[in-house]
């Protein structure tokens, strides 16, 4: 079980500076806590709390016997306390130079001591930690919502899931997660959204305030039909099960259905009411709740927060208890936690009112819109488009389609994507990785066929690094970086695993490398028209193409490189008989960012995947190539390395007739025929 504070006081920093000696005794920590408080009423150190729910037999305290002032007082006072309480004898073993190794495990929260039997104790200052949290600590934005009659729930959920929530999750320096709950107690409001905030002071910055002020017309129209109450809570205390994993780190299947019990209590006018209630929570109530089967985590929060508009003047303590879908709520452990003398005393003296709500988790936000399910139920008139942040949703007979973007966490690259197809949240996903110099629309002809033939699939496309401007200072792309870009996209969309990844040219190399580096993220792949290793001649060819692209004040890409590239890519049959396809692809290549091309093509300069191909054991692979790619040279090359995949080398190579470097563009029907059975 873990318990952490949301702030660290100066007194805790003092404690960390000094060394340890051992004290042996048999008692409960509650006794020690109260005696320390009585012994040192005038010192900040008097508020130190030594927490445990069990009797302990050995505990390490801090000692600096050669120091003066409050530190020395603590040492001598502790000795007196141990002697008076007959708790045992202490032995000063001098200044131990080695720091407690547990410190690094609880960065910025609390100092942990270890003692045998694996119990854990936190040395904490309630008052100081509470003050720190109120100033600039962690907290929560807690929003209850009740749609008014007349507002479609599909419209409400689609707006909140695709626009409102992801916009906030795109600011990770403020919001570390976003969770949606639905009431299970039959009370209103029916819906709750909870956002963990890294620092409550961020909610008063322009970054957040402008987000609220600059609402889209769609958001303004929808939110005007929802009763919304926003609460700001400062985090005081957290206790969690050893196996606890935050919902945002779980898959949707693991997270959805978690139970949330939210309890808020208003405090009496007793001057120390807040401390007394928190003390009871920490020392008795939460430890007892932790014994309930299925208990995951409990958090103690309070209001008012110091930020503007947070119910100033009304002090409340809020506790949020999380449980697995199958749990022991209402069972003997739960009933025992609700019937103790201490609880009766606290409620009689320090609490005036209590509220309790129960919820079930039904949606976990990522930083990218992904809710096709509710979008699919809306009429075409509810299609939506916004420039900032970029989001376009297509509803009705042409949808559902979501076009938006992510920002990679490793370097801030903006990656546009398009999500469409089967709207079910659990539908298998097929993703496509582009050729260099193309956009996600290079797959349009194939996607049209795919939607008709495989309506069970959800379809994900994205613009590869280098299609648009790249972050500065620009860095050369690598196949590993391109694979990590796809991981970032899947994470933002909360896609745990792809059913199939299809890539061509640079996307083909990326696809194979993705299967090598991230085998748990896909079941099968189709890698097309690429080589498993680069060559010096190929590297020089790319350098020559960069020079062409940058010629004539960077107009060379559109005016020179685009037409010769498409002519080099396409089969003579395509060039002679499919002029619309040639024009379409030439315009696509001409629209590429010049600097993006310069740095992205370097991923193809020096790489060799042949040796690593044998390690692909759990992922099925298929290779595809146009018969005219490189005038047939690439057919021979791919036939040469297909046997390197996996231990048995059983991968097949399919050849698409009358197609060159982009068979899915030149002959979409022929390409689909080649991959249909495999997909």
KOLMARSE-18717 format. One record per residue (C-alpha): residue in three letters; x, y, z. Coordinates in steps of 0.1 Angstrom, whole numbers, plus 5000, padded with zeros to 4 digits. Layout:
% residues N
R  residuo     x     y     z
R      Ala     X     Y     Z
...
This chain:
% residues 679
R  residuo     x     y     z
R      Unk  5000  5000  5000
R      Unk  5013  5034  4991
R      Unk  5004  5068  5007
R      Unk  5018  5101  4995
R      Unk  5015  5138  5002
R      Unk  5010  5164  4975
R      Unk  5035  5188  4990
R      Unk  5068  5188  5008
R      Unk  5073  5213  5037
R      Unk  5106  5229  5047
R      Unk  5106  5207  5078
R      Unk  5106  5176  5056
R      Unk  5136  5190  5037
R      Unk  5154  5195  5070
R      Unk  5148  5159  5079
R      Unk  5162  5146  5046
R      Unk  5195  5164  5052
R      Unk  5205  5144  5083
R      Unk  5213  5109  5091
R      Unk  5197  5080  5109
R      Unk  5199  5060  5140
R      Unk  5177  5031  5151
R      Unk  5151  5031  5178
R      Unk  5134  4999  5188
R      Unk  5100  4999  5206
R      Unk  5066  4982  5205
R      Unk  5037  5006  5202
R      Unk  5013  5021  5177
R      Unk  5023  5051  5158
R      Unk  4992  5070  5169
R      Unk  5006  5071  5204
R      Unk  5039  5084  5192
R      Unk  5022  5110  5170
R      Unk  5002  5125  5199
R      Unk  5031  5125  5223
R      Unk  5054  5143  5198
R      Unk  5027  5169  5193
R      Unk  5024  5174  5231
R      Unk  5062  5175  5235
R      Unk  5070  5201  5209
R      Unk  5040  5225  5207
R      Unk  5061  5255  5197
R      Unk  5081  5239  5168
R      Unk  5070  5232  5133
R      Unk  5086  5198  5138
R      Unk  5059  5191  5163
R      Unk  5035  5186  5134
R      Unk  5055  5156  5121
R      Unk  5033  5126  5117
R      Unk  5045  5090  5117
R      Unk  5018  5070  5099
R      Unk  5011  5033  5101
R      Unk  4980  5012  5105
R      Unk  4998  4984  5124
R      Unk  5020  4979  5154
R      Unk  5056  4982  5144
R      Unk  5087  4968  5160
R      Unk  5115  4989  5145
R      Unk  5116  5024  5131
R      Unk  5144  5046  5118
R      Unk  5144  5082  5130
R      Unk  5167  5111  5121
R      Unk  5194  5121  5145
R      Unk  5221  5148  5145
R      Unk  5234  5147  5181
R      Unk  5262  5173  5174
R      Unk  5237  5199  5162
R      Unk  5221  5228  5181
R      Unk  5186  5242  5182
R      Unk  5154  5225  5172
R      Unk  5172  5196  5156
R      Unk  5190  5188  5189
R      Unk  5157  5193  5208
R      Unk  5140  5167  5186
R      Unk  5167  5142  5194
R      Unk  5167  5147  5231
R      Unk  5129  5150  5232
R      Unk  5125  5118  5214
R      Unk  5148  5101  5239
R      Unk  5127  5114  5268
R      Unk  5095  5103  5251
R      Unk  5108  5068  5246
R      Unk  5119  5066  5282
R      Unk  5087  5080  5296
R      Unk  5065  5056  5276
R      Unk  5088  5027  5284
R      Unk  5089  5020  5247
R      Unk  5124  5005  5248
R      Unk  5159  5017  5246
R      Unk  5176  5036  5219
R      Unk  5212  5034  5208
R      Unk  5228  5062  5190
R      Unk  5249  5046  5163
R      Unk  5265  5079  5151
R      Unk  5261  5097  5118
R      Unk  5253  5071  5092
R      Unk  5265  5084  5059
R      Unk  5243  5064  5036
R      Unk  5210  5080  5028
R      Unk  5178  5059  5030
R      Unk  5175  5044  4995
R      Unk  5137  5048  4996
R      Unk  5139  5086  4992
R      Unk  5141  5086  4954
R      Unk  5109  5065  4952
R      Unk  5087  5093  4964
R      Unk  5100  5123  4947
R      Unk  5085  5156  4959
R      Unk  5059  5140  4982
R      Unk  5070  5124  5014
R      Unk  5100  5108  5032
R      Unk  5096  5071  5036
R      Unk  5112  5049  5063
R      Unk  5114  5012  5060
R      Unk  5114  4986  5088
R      Unk  5111  4949  5089
R      Unk  5079  4930  5080
R      Unk  5077  4954  5050
R      Unk  5055  4979  5067
R      Unk  5059  5015  5054
R      Unk  5058  5047  5074
R      Unk  5056  5082  5060
R      Unk  5070  5111  5080
R      Unk  5047  5140  5071
R      Unk  5036  5174  5081
R      Unk  4998  5178  5076
R      Unk  4997  5215  5080
R      Unk  5027  5223  5059
R      Unk  5016  5199  5032
R      Unk  4981  5213  5031
R      Unk  4995  5248  5028
R      Unk  5018  5238  5000
R      Unk  4990  5221  4981
R      Unk  4968  5252  4985
R      Unk  4996  5274  4972
R      Unk  5008  5255  4941
R      Unk  5002  5218  4946
R      Unk  4984  5191  4927
R      Unk  4947  5191  4926
R      Unk  4917  5183  4905
R      Unk  4892  5200  4882
R      Unk  4859  5182  4890
R      Unk  4830  5189  4867
R      Unk  4795  5176  4870
R      Unk  4771  5179  4840
R      Unk  4734  5174  4834
R      Unk  4723  5177  4798
R      Unk  4690  5195  4795
R      Unk  4659  5179  4779
R      Unk  4661  5184  4741
R      Unk  4698  5180  4738
R      Unk  4707  5147  4721
R      Unk  4730  5126  4743
R      Unk  4749  5116  4711
R      Unk  4756  5153  4704
R      Unk  4766  5159  4740
R      Unk  4790  5129  4742
R      Unk  4805  5135  4707
R      Unk  4812  5171  4715
R      Unk  4828  5163  4749
R      Unk  4848  5133  4737
R      Unk  4860  5147  4704
R      Unk  4864  5184  4712
R      Unk  4863  5194  4748
R      Unk  4883  5166  4765
R      Unk  4911  5161  4740
R      Unk  4917  5199  4739
R      Unk  4926  5198  4776
R      Unk  4947  5166  4774
R      Unk  4968  5184  4747
R      Unk  4981  5205  4776
R      Unk  4999  5178  4796
R      Unk  5018  5205  4817
R      Unk  4983  5212  4832
R      Unk  4962  5181  4829
R      Unk  4977  5147  4834
R      Unk  4945  5128  4826
R      Unk  4908  5131  4820
R      Unk  4882  5106  4830
R      Unk  4844  5105  4824
R      Unk  4820  5088  4848
R      Unk  4783  5081  4847
R      Unk  4762  5081  4879
R      Unk  4750  5047  4892
R      Unk  4730  5060  4921
R      Unk  4700  5074  4901
R      Unk  4708  5110  4912
R      Unk  4715  5140  4891
R      Unk  4738  5153  4877
R      Unk  4743  5121  4857
R      Unk  4778  5128  4844
R      Unk  4811  5137  4860
R      Unk  4845  5146  4844
R      Unk  4876  5145  4866
R      Unk  4909  5160  4855
R      Unk  4940  5156  4876
R      Unk  4959  5190  4876
R      Unk  4996  5191  4880
R      Unk  4995  5224  4897
R      Unk  4963  5243  4906
R      Unk  4980  5276  4898
R      Unk  4980  5266  4861
R      Unk  4942  5271  4861
R      Unk  4948  5308  4864
R      Unk  4972  5311  4835
R      Unk  4964  5324  4800
R      Unk  4969  5290  4786
R      Unk  4939  5276  4804
R      Unk  4918  5308  4806
R      Unk  4920  5315  4769
R      Unk  4910  5279  4762
R      Unk  4877  5285  4781
R      Unk  4872  5320  4766
R      Unk  4877  5310  4730
R      Unk  4850  5284  4726
R      Unk  4840  5272  4692
R      Unk  4804  5279  4681
R      Unk  4796  5242  4684
R      Unk  4809  5241  4720
R      Unk  4790  5273  4729
R      Unk  4758  5259  4714
R      Unk  4761  5226  4731
R      Unk  4773  5237  4765
R      Unk  4745  5262  4766
R      Unk  4722  5232  4769
R      Unk  4741  5216  4798
R      Unk  4740  5224  4835
R      Unk  4776  5225  4844
R      Unk  4792  5229  4879
R      Unk  4829  5232  4882
R      Unk  4849  5226  4914
R      Unk  4885  5231  4922
R      Unk  4900  5207  4948
R      Unk  4935  5207  4963
R      Unk  4950  5173  4968
R      Unk  4960  5164  5004
R      Unk  4966  5127  5006
R      Unk  4967  5096  4984
R      Unk  4967  5060  4994
R      Unk  4967  5032  4968
R      Unk  4969  4994  4965
R      Unk  5003  4980  4955
R      Unk  4988  4968  4922
R      Unk  4970  5000  4914
R      Unk  4975  5014  4879
R      Unk  4959  5048  4869
R      Unk  4931  5045  4844
R      Unk  4950  5065  4818
R      Unk  4977  5038  4819
R      Unk  4952  5010  4815
R      Unk  4936  4998  4783
R      Unk  4900  5008  4779
R      Unk  4889  4973  4787
R      Unk  4909  4974  4819
R      Unk  4897  5008  4830
R      Unk  4860  5010  4820
R      Unk  4836  5000  4847
R      Unk  4858  5011  4876
R      Unk  4837  5023  4905
R      Unk  4841  5057  4920
R      Unk  4826  5066  4954
R      Unk  4828  5104  4960
R      Unk  4821  5116  4995
R      Unk  4821  5153  5005
R      Unk  4817  5166  5041
R      Unk  4812  5201  5053
R      Unk  4830  5211  5084
R      Unk  4819  5225  5117
R      Unk  4833  5258  5131
R      Unk  4858  5240  5153
R      Unk  4891  5256  5146
R      Unk  4909  5223  5140
R      Unk  4880  5205  5123
R      Unk  4899  5201  5090
R      Unk  4929  5186  5106
R      Unk  4909  5163  5128
R      Unk  4888  5150  5099
R      Unk  4919  5144  5078
R      Unk  4937  5127  5107
R      Unk  4908  5103  5110
R      Unk  4908  5096  5073
R      Unk  4945  5090  5072
R      Unk  4949  5070  5104
R      Unk  4917  5049  5105
R      Unk  4892  5052  5078
R      Unk  4913  5049  5046
R      Unk  4933  5020  5061
R      Unk  4900  5002  5068
R      Unk  4887  5009  5034
R      Unk  4918  4995  5019
R      Unk  4908  4961  5033
R      Unk  4877  4960  5011
R      Unk  4880  4935  4982
R      Unk  4885  4954  4950
R      Unk  4898  4986  4966
R      Unk  4922  5004  4943
R      Unk  4929  5039  4956
R      Unk  4916  5066  4980
R      Unk  4924  5103  4977
R      Unk  4916  5132  5002
R      Unk  4911  5166  4987
R      Unk  4898  5199  5001
R      Unk  4882  5231  4991
R      Unk  4884  5261  4989
R      Unk  4913  5261  4966
R      Unk  4932  5293  4963
R      Unk  4923  5298  4927
R      Unk  4896  5322  4917
R      Unk  4860  5310  4917
R      Unk  4865  5280  4941
R      Unk  4837  5284  4966
R      Unk  4857  5307  4988
R      Unk  4847  5305  5025
R      Unk  4832  5271  5024
R      Unk  4855  5244  5037
R      Unk  4848  5209  5025
R      Unk  4868  5177  5026
R      Unk  4863  5154  4996
R      Unk  4873  5118  4994
R      Unk  4874  5098  4962
R      Unk  4875  5061  4965
R      Unk  4882  5039  4935
R      Unk  4873  5002  4932
R      Unk  4874  4974  4907
R      Unk  4841  4967  4890
R      Unk  4838  4936  4912
R      Unk  4843  4947  4948
R      Unk  4833  4943  4984
R      Unk  4813  4975  4988
R      Unk  4785  4968  5012
R      Unk  4804  4938  5026
R      Unk  4817  4932  5061
R      Unk  4849  4952  5056
R      Unk  4829  4981  5043
R      Unk  4804  4980  5072
R      Unk  4832  4978  5097
R      Unk  4848  5010  5084
R      Unk  4815  5028  5089
R      Unk  4810  5018  5126
R      Unk  4839  5028  5149
R      Unk  4840  5051  5179
R      Unk  4864  5074  5162
R      Unk  4842  5078  5133
R      Unk  4812  5086  5156
R      Unk  4833  5112  5174
R      Unk  4845  5129  5142
R      Unk  4810  5131  5127
R      Unk  4795  5144  5159
R      Unk  4820  5171  5165
R      Unk  4836  5181  5132
R      Unk  4812  5173  5104
R      Unk  4779  5190  5097
R      Unk  4768  5175  5064
R      Unk  4778  5146  5042
R      Unk  4771  5138  5006
R      Unk  4778  5106  4988
R      Unk  4777  5098  4950
R      Unk  4786  5066  4931
R      Unk  4798  5065  4895
R      Unk  4811  5041  4869
R      Unk  4840  5050  4846
R      Unk  4830  5049  4810
R      Unk  4855  5069  4790
R      Unk  4892  5078  4793
R      Unk  4905  5107  4773
R      Unk  4935  5106  4751
R      Unk  4950  5137  4736
R      Unk  4934  5130  4702
R      Unk  4897  5128  4692
R      Unk  4886  5092  4685
R      Unk  4849  5088  4693
R      Unk  4834  5076  4660
R      Unk  4806  5058  4679
R      Unk  4786  5088  4689
R      Unk  4796  5107  4657
R      Unk  4781  5079  4636
R      Unk  4747  5085  4652
R      Unk  4745  5122  4643
R      Unk  4729  5136  4612
R      Unk  4751  5152  4585
R      Unk  4740  5186  4597
R      Unk  4761  5180  4628
R      Unk  4794  5179  4609
R      Unk  4819  5201  4625
R      Unk  4851  5219  4615
R      Unk  4875  5241  4635
R      Unk  4908  5257  4627
R      Unk  4922  5260  4662
R      Unk  4925  5233  4674
R      Unk  4923  5215  4640
R      Unk  4894  5192  4641
R      Unk  4869  5182  4614
R      Unk  4842  5156  4619
R      Unk  4821  5142  4591
R      Unk  4787  5128  4601
R      Unk  4758  5113  4581
R      Unk  4761  5091  4550
R      Unk  4797  5102  4543
R      Unk  4809  5095  4578
R      Unk  4818  5089  4604
R      Unk  4853  5105  4598
R      Unk  4875  5124  4623
R      Unk  4903  5145  4609
R      Unk  4926  5160  4635
R      Unk  4962  5159  4648
R      Unk  4985  5149  4676
R      Unk  5017  5164  4689
R      Unk  5045  5140  4696
R      Unk  5057  5141  4732
R      Unk  5094  5136  4723
R      Unk  5099  5166  4700
R      Unk  5066  5184  4694
R      Unk  5060  5173  4658
R      Unk  5024  5178  4646
R      Unk  5010  5147  4629
R      Unk  4977  5151  4611
R      Unk  4956  5119  4610
R      Unk  4922  5106  4598
R      Unk  4901  5080  4616
R      Unk  4871  5064  4599
R      Unk  4853  5031  4593
R      Unk  4837  5009  4619
R      Unk  4826  5032  4647
R      Unk  4827  5005  4674
R      Unk  4852  5014  4702
R      Unk  4864  4977  4700
R      Unk  4866  4974  4662
R      Unk  4899  4961  4649
R      Unk  4921  4988  4635
R      Unk  4941  4988  4603
R      Unk  4967  5016  4599
R      Unk  4986  5029  4569
R      Unk  5021  5044  4567
R      Unk  5028  5066  4536
R      Unk  5056  5068  4511
R      Unk  5079  5097  4514
R      Unk  5066  5129  4497
R      Unk  5030  5118  4499
R      Unk  5001  5125  4523
R      Unk  4976  5103  4540
R      Unk  4953  5108  4509
R      Unk  4976  5085  4488
R      Unk  4954  5057  4503
R      Unk  4921  5071  4491
R      Unk  4915  5046  4463
R      Unk  4923  5017  4485
R      Unk  4903  5029  4515
R      Unk  4872  5032  4493
R      Unk  4875  4995  4484
R      Unk  4884  4986  4520
R      Unk  4853  5002  4534
R      Unk  4831  4982  4511
R      Unk  4849  4949  4515
R      Unk  4857  4951  4552
R      Unk  4831  4972  4571
R      Unk  4843  4955  4603
R      Unk  4876  4975  4603
R      Unk  4884  5009  4617
R      Unk  4908  5027  4594
R      Unk  4937  5050  4606
R      Unk  4958  5071  4583
R      Unk  4984  5098  4591
R      Unk  5009  5121  4575
R      Unk  5044  5109  4580
R      Unk  5072  5130  4595
R      Unk  5085  5154  4568
R      Unk  5052  5159  4550
R      Unk  5048  5192  4568
R      Unk  5072  5215  4587
R      Unk  5094  5198  4613
R      Unk  5103  5210  4648
R      Unk  5133  5233  4651
R      Unk  5161  5228  4653
R      Unk  5154  5201  4627
R      Unk  5169  5167  4632
R      Unk  5174  5140  4606
R      Unk  5147  5113  4607
R      Unk  5155  5077  4614
R      Unk  5134  5045  4610
R      Unk  5133  5043  4648
R      Unk  5120  5078  4651
R      Unk  5093  5071  4624
R      Unk  5082  5040  4644
R      Unk  5081  5060  4676
R      Unk  5059  5086  4659
R      Unk  5033  5059  4652
R      Unk  5035  5048  4688
R      Unk  5027  5083  4698
R      Unk  4997  5084  4675
R      Unk  4984  5051  4688
R      Unk  4989  5062  4724
R      Unk  4971  5095  4718
R      Unk  4942  5076  4703
R      Unk  4944  5049  4730
R      Unk  4948  5022  4705
R      Unk  4964  4993  4723
R      Unk  4971  4971  4693
R      Unk  4967  4973  4655
R      Unk  4951  4944  4636
R      Unk  4972  4952  4606
R      Unk  4998  4979  4596
R      Unk  5003  4985  4559
R      Unk  5032  5006  4546
R      Unk  5048  5014  4513
R      Unk  5083  5027  4504
R      Unk  5096  5046  4534
R      Unk  5063  5035  4551
R      Unk  5072  4999  4542
R      Unk  5106  5001  4560
R      Unk  5088  5019  4589
R      Unk  5062  4991  4590
R      Unk  5089  4963  4592
R      Unk  5108  4983  4618
R      Unk  5076  4988  4638
R      Unk  5071  4950  4638
R      Unk  5107  4946  4650
R      Unk  5106  4973  4677
R      Unk  5070  4970  4689
R      Unk  5057  4935  4683
R      Unk  5031  4938  4710
R      Unk  5014  4967  4692
R      Unk  5003  4948  4660
R      Unk  4991  4914  4649
R      Unk  5002  4915  4613
R      Unk  5018  4938  4587
R      Unk  5020  4943  4550
R      Unk  5052  4960  4538
R      Unk  5054  4971  4502
R      Unk  5080  4983  4477
R      Unk  5110  4989  4499
R      Unk  5144  4974  4506
R      Unk  5154  4959  4539
R      Unk  5187  4977  4538
R      Unk  5200  5009  4522
R      Unk  5230  5013  4499
R      Unk  5256  5040  4494
R      Unk  5242  5046  4459
R      Unk  5207  5051  4473
R      Unk  5220  5076  4499
R      Unk  5237  5097  4472
R      Unk  5205  5097  4451
R      Unk  5186  5112  4480
R      Unk  5212  5139  4484
R      Unk  5209  5148  4448
R      Unk  5171  5150  4451
R      Unk  5175  5174  4481
R      Unk  5196  5196  4459
R      Unk  5169  5197  4432
R      Unk  5141  5204  4458
R      Unk  5161  5233  4473
R      Unk  5170  5248  4439
R      Unk  5154  5281  4427
R      Unk  5145  5293  4461
R      Unk  5130  5260  4472
R      Unk  5107  5259  4442
R      Unk  5125  5230  4427
R      Unk  5105  5204  4446
R      Unk  5072  5214  4430
R      Unk  5085  5224  4396
R      Unk  5112  5198  4390
R      Unk  5113  5170  4416
R      Unk  5076  5162  4417
R      Unk  5071  5154  4380
R      Unk  5103  5133  4376
R      Unk  5096  5115  4409
R      Unk  5061  5104  4398
R      Unk  5074  5094  4364
R      Unk  5101  5073  4382
R      Unk  5076  5057  4406
R      Unk  5048  5048  4382
R      Unk  5046  5019  4358
R      Unk  5047  5029  4321
R      Unk  5011  5016  4318
R      Unk  5000  5040  4345
R      Unk  5018  5070  4329
R      Unk  5003  5062  4295
R      Unk  4968  5053  4305
R      Unk  4960  5069  4338
R      Unk  4967  5106  4334
R      Unk  4943  5116  4362
R      Unk  4963  5094  4386
R      Unk  4996  5109  4374
R      Unk  4982  5144  4379
R      Unk  4968  5136  4413
R      Unk  5001  5122  4426
R      Unk  5022  5149  4410
R      Unk  5002  5176  4428
R      Unk  5005  5156  4461
R      Unk  5043  5154  4458
R      Unk  5046  5190  4449
R      Unk  5027  5200  4481
R      Unk  5054  5185  4504
R      Unk  5074  5208  4527
R      Unk  5109  5213  4514
R      Unk  5127  5213  4547
R      Unk  5105  5184  4558
R      Unk  5116  5164  4528
R      Unk  5153  5173  4534
R      Unk  5153  5158  4569
R      Unk  5128  5130  4565
R      Unk  5145  5114  4535
R      Unk  5176  5109  4557
R      Unk  5157  5080  4573
R      Unk  5165  5061  4541
R      Unk  5202  5069  4540
R      Unk  5218  5044  4563
R      Unk  5198  5015  4577
R      Unk  5199  4977  4577
R      Unk  5170  4956  4591
R      Unk  5180  4923  4577
R      Unk  5196  4909  4609
R      Unk  5167  4920  4630
R      Unk  5141  4905  4608
R      Unk  5146  4871  4622
R      Unk  5134  4884  4656
R      Unk  5099  4890  4643
R      Unk  5083  4859  4657
R      Unk  5048  4868  4670
R      Unk  5038  4891  4641
R      Unk  5027  4877  4607
R      Unk  5041  4895  4577
R      Unk  5033  4898  4540
R      Unk  5055  4916  4514
R      Unk  5040  4932  4483
R      Unk  5057  4949  4453
R      Unk  5046  4963  4419
R      Unk  5060  4943  4390
R      Unk  5075  4974  4374
R      Unk  5091  4990  4405
R      Unk  5127  4998  4396
R      Unk  5121  4981  4363
R      Unk  5117  4949  4382
R      Unk  5148  4953  4404
R      Unk  5128  4956  4436
R      Unk  5109  4924  4429
R      Unk  5142  4906  4430
R      Unk  5155  4924  4460
R      Unk  5123  4917  4481
R      Unk  5123  4881  4470
R      Unk  5158  4879  4483
R      Unk  5151  4891  4518
R      Unk  5115  4878  4524
R      Unk  5130  4845  4538
R      Unk  5148  4864  4566
R      Unk  5115  4872  4584
R      Unk  5111  4852  4616
R      Unk  5127  4819  4625
R      Unk  5111  4799  4596
R      Unk  5112  4826  4569
R      Unk  5077  4817  4558
R      Unk  5067  4852  4546
R      Unk  5052  4854  4512
R      Unk  5058  4880  4484
R      Unk  5029  4891  4463
R      Unk  5035  4909  4430
R      Unk  5010  4934  4416
R      Unk  5008  4934  4378
R      Unk  5011  4967  4358
R      Unk  5021  4987  4389
R      Unk  5052  5005  4399
R      Unk  5064  5019  4432
R      Unk  5028  5027  4446
R      Unk  5007  4998  4435
R      Unk  4978  5008  4459
R      Unk  4975  5041  4439
R      Unk  4982  5027  4404
R      Unk  4961  4996  4407
R      Unk  4940  4996  4439
R      Unk  4919  4966  4427
R      Unk  4951  4946  4420
R      Unk  4966  4956  4453
R      Unk  4935  4946  4472
R      Unk  4934  4913  4455
R      Unk  4970  4907  4466
R      Unk  4964  4915  4503
R      Unk  4927  4907  4508
R      Unk  4930  4871  4521
R      Unk  4960  4881  4544
R      Unk  4942  4910  4560
